[in-house]
Amino acid sequence: MEMNRIDSTEIPAEQTEGLQQGFTRFLLESGALKFGDFTLKSGRRSPYFINAGAFNDGPKIALLGEFYARTIVNAVKAGTLPADIDTVFGPAYKGIPLAVSTAIALGGAHDMHLGYTFDRKEVKDHGDGGLMVGTQLEDGMRVLLVDDVMTAGTAVRQAVPKILDQAKVEIVGLVLSVDRMEKTGQGKGSAVEAIMEEFHFPVLSIVNVQQIFQAANAMKDNQGRPFLTDQVASDAKDYLNRYGA
């Protein structure tokens, strides 16, 4: 699959800050990042929660794809990811719009022409059939995974065997929206570190939780009120002191 060039096209004009700062503002203004008292799938009670379901219209999902694309472009330039990626894979269901919007952004603003692929929850036995939708996996392809927020790495551990069962592909990396930087409960390392050790590919994030709080500390909403109160900042610090990797 041919790729012409990698462009350094900027995030749209309203996002003039750096990548991490711009994405933090996007999380806050879209309502994807909320502060309060949330019980996570892990059972932990967290003072903050990131909900990818808040990216629920065309402009938001388009901008989200551009943030993923910029992260990928930067990683290619740095040599962390290869330039000749064939397709972006998003695990069903949350990964589907991520894969599609990322492929669109890479092909539009950055002239990186990649496919997108996602899995069905069950194999289709009629019509086109099969397990995969979009670009079909073939031997020798290079596949890049995308997902939203990793807590324990369950979605990746389910996706990798499905992908490798389809063809002899190379999984070149995983890009997340947010790295929560938390211990897995099985040791001192984070879920991201555990996935990298287990599968031997790089795991990147647009932003990590420490960058989020550093950036949010200086941000205000459209009424001039701080997004981040002293109490929330204190609660987050205590939470990360307890669970941070």
PyMOL commands that set and color helices and strands:
alter all, ss='L'
color gray80, all
select helices_A, chain A and resi 19-30+52-54+58-78+95-108+154-166+191-199+209-216+230-243
alter helices_A, ss='H'
color red, helices_A
select strands_A, chain A and resi 33-39+45-50+87-90+115-124+130-134+142-150+170-179+203-208
alter strands_A, ss='S'
color yellow, strands_A
deselect
rebuild
show_as cartoon
